Amino acid sequence: MTIEIMGWIASLLIVGSYALNITGKLAATSKWYVWANIIGGFFFIINTYFHQAYPSMLVNIIWVIIAFIMIFKSKK
């Protein structure tokens, strides 16, 4: 049950932040946007690993790496 809840939270974080971004309410460079993608991506990694959906897991690993790069890039 916890794994499924993590999957739903991941969906809400990633799709929600994307929706806020494309409507101009949240910039892609915003810490909120990037952290929503990191947490959502991490939760998806766990969820997809549990369901043995390895291609989706790989996409989410890359998604999280990109988001971490943005965090470190913005700190410079």
N, CA and C of each residue as an Amber inpcrd file, in Angstrom:
protein
   228
   0.8230000  -1.2010000   0.0000000   0.0000000   0.0000000   0.0000000
   0.8710000   1.2710000   0.0000000   1.9450000   1.2620000   0.7700000
   2.8380000   2.4190000   0.8290000   3.4350000   2.7260000  -0.5400000
   3.8080000   1.6840000  -1.2670000   4.3900000   1.8590000  -2.6010000
   3.3830000   2.5230000  -3.5360000   2.1280000   2.1150000  -3.4580000
   1.0920000   2.7100000  -4.3150000   0.8530000   4.1740000  -3.9550000
   0.8350000   4.4790000  -2.6670000   0.6500000   5.8610000  -2.2230000
   1.8120000   6.7200000  -2.7330000   3.0330000   6.1790000  -2.6640000
   4.1940000   6.9120000  -3.1760000   4.0430000   7.1870000  -4.6690000
   3.5100000   6.2250000  -5.4120000   3.2770000   6.4170000  -6.8410000
   2.2740000   7.5250000  -7.1100000   1.2130000   7.5720000  -6.3290000
   0.2010000   8.6210000  -6.5080000   0.7450000   9.9890000  -6.1190000
   1.5220000  10.0440000  -5.0440000   2.1320000  11.3120000  -4.6450000
   3.0890000  11.7860000  -5.7330000   3.8720000  10.8610000  -6.2730000
   4.8000000  11.2010000  -7.3620000   4.0460000  11.7910000  -8.5450000
   2.9510000  11.1630000  -8.9150000   2.1420000  11.6600000 -10.0360000
   1.6510000  13.0730000  -9.7790000   1.1350000  13.3030000  -8.5860000
   0.6190000  14.6310000  -8.2480000   1.7240000  15.6840000  -8.2380000
   2.8790000  15.3360000  -7.6940000   3.9820000  16.2960000  -7.6430000
   4.4890000  16.6590000  -9.0310000   4.7180000  15.6560000  -9.8590000
   5.3020000  15.9200000 -11.1750000   4.2960000  16.5690000 -12.1150000
   3.1030000  16.0270000 -12.1960000   2.0940000  16.6130000 -13.0890000
   1.6230000  17.9680000 -12.5570000   1.4840000  18.0730000 -11.2410000
   1.0630000  19.3440000 -10.6490000   2.0700000  20.4480000 -10.8830000
   3.3570000  20.1430000 -10.6670000   4.3800000  21.1730000 -10.8860000
   4.4770000  21.5280000 -12.3660000   4.3080000  20.5410000 -13.2340000
   4.3220000  20.8150000 -14.6770000   3.1480000  21.7130000 -15.0660000
   1.9750000  21.4150000 -14.5410000   0.7930000  22.2260000 -14.8400000
   0.9860000  23.6630000 -14.3630000   1.5450000  23.8180000 -13.1590000
   1.8120000  25.1650000 -12.6520000   2.8620000  25.8800000 -13.4950000
   3.8110000  25.1210000 -14.0030000   4.8560000  25.7040000 -14.8410000
   4.3030000  26.2060000 -16.1690000   3.5360000  25.3740000 -16.8660000
   3.0590000  25.7860000 -18.1920000   1.9670000  26.8550000 -18.1260000
   1.3550000  27.0190000 -16.9500000   0.3690000  28.0960000 -16.8040000
   1.0140000  29.3720000 -16.2770000   2.3450000  29.3410000 -16.1080000
   3.0670000  30.5260000 -15.6840000   3.0130000  30.8110000 -14.1970000
   2.5440000  29.8730000 -13.4040000   2.4220000  30.0940000 -11.9660000
   3.6390000  29.6110000 -11.1800000   4.5170000  28.8600000 -11.8440000
   5.7040000  28.3280000 -11.1670000   6.8250000  28.2150000 -12.1970000
   7.8920000  28.9280000 -11.9760000   9.0100000  28.9100000 -12.9280000
   9.7640000  27.5800000 -12.8590000  10.3020000  27.1630000 -13.9840000
  11.0810000  25.9230000 -14.0350000  12.3490000  26.0310000 -13.2010000
  12.7830000  27.2270000 -12.9350000  13.9750000  27.4370000 -12.1160000
  13.6430000  27.5840000 -10.6320000  12.3660000  27.5590000 -10.2980000
  11.9310000  27.6790000  -8.9090000  12.3790000  26.4630000  -8.1010000
  12.8130000  26.7070000  -6.8670000  13.1930000  25.5950000  -5.9910000
  12.0140000  24.6570000  -5.7580000  10.8020000  25.1980000  -5.6720000
   9.6030000  24.3740000  -5.4660000   9.4090000  23.4020000  -6.6330000
   9.5940000  23.9260000  -7.8360000   9.4300000  23.1000000  -9.0380000
  10.4690000  21.9800000  -9.0690000  11.7210000  22.3530000  -8.8320000
  12.7990000  21.3620000  -8.8950000  12.6470000  20.3220000  -7.7940000
  12.3450000  20.7530000  -6.5690000  12.1900000  19.7850000  -5.4750000
  10.9650000  18.8840000  -5.6700000   9.8930000  19.4080000  -6.2530000
   8.7260000  18.5670000  -6.5650000   9.1300000  17.4720000  -7.5440000
   9.9890000  17.8120000  -8.5080000  10.4630000  16.8180000  -9.4720000
  11.4280000  15.8190000  -8.8420000  12.2680000  16.2760000  -7.9200000
  13.1860000  15.3550000  -7.2380000  12.4080000  14.3670000  -6.3830000
  11.5100000  14.8790000  -5.5600000  10.7390000  13.9930000  -4.6730000
   9.8210000  13.0860000  -5.4920000   9.1200000  13.6730000  -6.4600000
   8.2380000  12.8670000  -7.3140000   9.0170000  11.8090000  -8.0740000
  10.1490000  12.1790000  -8.6390000  10.9710000  11.2180000  -9.3730000
  11.4900000  10.1130000  -8.4780000  11.9400000  10.4770000  -7.2750000
  12.4280000   9.4730000  -6.3230000  11.3130000   8.4980000  -5.9450000
  10.1240000   9.0240000  -5.6720000   8.9860000   8.1470000  -5.3440000
   8.6370000   7.2430000  -6.5240000   8.7200000   7.7740000  -7.7430000
   8.4740000   6.9500000  -8.9270000   9.5430000   5.8620000  -9.0850000
  10.7840000   6.1860000  -8.7600000  11.8400000   5.1730000  -8.8390000
  11.4870000   3.9850000  -7.9400000  11.0800000   4.2800000  -6.7280000
  10.7020000   3.2190000  -5.7890000   9.5040000   2.4410000  -6.3110000
   8.4920000   3.1680000  -6.7640000   7.2670000   2.5330000  -7.2590000
   7.5310000   1.6570000  -8.4760000   8.2990000   2.1730000  -9.4420000
   8.5500000   1.4050000 -10.6640000   9.4790000   0.2200000 -10.4130000
  10.4060000   0.3600000  -9.4590000  11.2550000  -0.7740000  -9.0880000
  10.3910000  -1.8940000  -8.5000000   9.4820000  -1.5230000  -7.6150000
   8.5910000  -2.4920000  -6.9840000   7.7650000  -3.2400000  -8.0340000
   7.3230000  -2.5040000  -9.0710000   6.4990000  -3.1080000 -10.1220000
   7.3320000  -3.6840000 -11.2740000   8.6330000  -3.6690000 -11.1110000
   9.5720000  -4.1810000 -12.1120000   9.3840000  -3.5090000 -13.4750000
   9.0950000  -2.2180000 -13.4300000   8.9450000  -1.4180000 -14.6560000
  10.2670000  -0.6810000 -14.8690000  11.2740000  -1.4390000 -15.2600000
  12.6370000  -0.9200000 -15.3130000  12.8590000   0.2080000 -16.3270000
  12.2350000   0.1830000 -17.5000000  12.4040000   1.3370000 -18.4040000
  11.8930000   2.6360000 -17.7640000  10.7540000   2.5800000 -17.1090000
  10.2230000   3.7620000 -16.4230000  11.1150000   4.1530000 -15.2550000
  11.6750000   3.1720000 -14.5850000  12.5820000   3.4490000 -13.4790000
  13.8070000   4.2170000 -13.9890000  14.3510000   3.7980000 -15.1260000
  15.5130000   4.4760000 -15.7020000  15.1790000   5.9260000 -16.0590000
  14.0240000   6.1430000 -16.6550000  13.6020000   7.5050000 -17.0020000
  13.5480000   8.3690000 -15.7420000  13.0340000   7.8220000 -14.6750000
  12.9210000   8.5930000 -13.4410000  14.2640000   8.8130000 -12.7600000
  15.1770000   7.8870000 -12.8930000  16.5310000   8.1060000 -12.3800000
  17.1540000   9.2940000 -13.1170000  17.0110000   9.3130000 -14.4270000
  17.5440000  10.4310000 -15.2230000  16.8370000  11.7300000 -14.8380000
  15.5350000  11.6680000 -14.6400000  14.7220000  12.8320000 -14.2470000
  15.2590000  13.4380000 -12.9430000  15.5500000  12.5890000 -11.9690000
  16.0540000  13.0470000 -10.6800000  17.4610000  13.6270000 -10.8270000
  18.2900000  12.9870000 -11.6260000  19.6480000  13.5030000 -11.8440000
  19.5920000  14.9020000 -12.4570000  18.7370000  15.0860000 -13.4530000
  18.5860000  16.4060000 -14.0830000  18.1300000  17.4350000 -13.0450000
  17.1820000  17.0680000 -12.2070000  16.6840000  17.9950000 -11.1880000
  17.7790000  18.3400000 -10.1840000  18.5940000  17.3570000  -9.7820000
  19.7050000  17.6400000  -8.8710000  20.7330000  18.5540000  -9.5240000
  20.9770000  18.3660000 -10.8030000  21.8940000  19.2480000 -11.5200000
  21.3760000  20.6880000 -11.4590000  20.0750000  20.8600000 -11.6270000
  19.4820000  22.2020000 -11.5550000  19.6570000  22.8090000 -10.1660000
  19.5160000  22.0060000  -9.1240000  19.7020000  22.5030000  -7.7480000
  21.1320000  22.9890000  -7.5640000  22.0930000  22.1700000  -7.9690000
  23.4940000  22.5290000  -7.7960000  23.8940000  23.6990000  -8.7010000
  23.3140000  23.7440000  -9.8800000  23.5980000  24.8340000 -10.8160000
  23.0800000  26.1680000 -10.2640000  21.9290000  26.1560000  -9.6440000
  21.3410000  27.3860000  -9.1180000  22.0780000  27.8920000  -7.8750000
  22.7900000  27.0050000  -7.1890000  23.5470000  27.4150000  -6.0020000
  24.8330000  28.1370000  -6.3690000  25.2980000  27.9610000  -7.6090000
  26.5450000  28.6160000  -8.0360000  26.3320000  30.0630000  -8.3970000
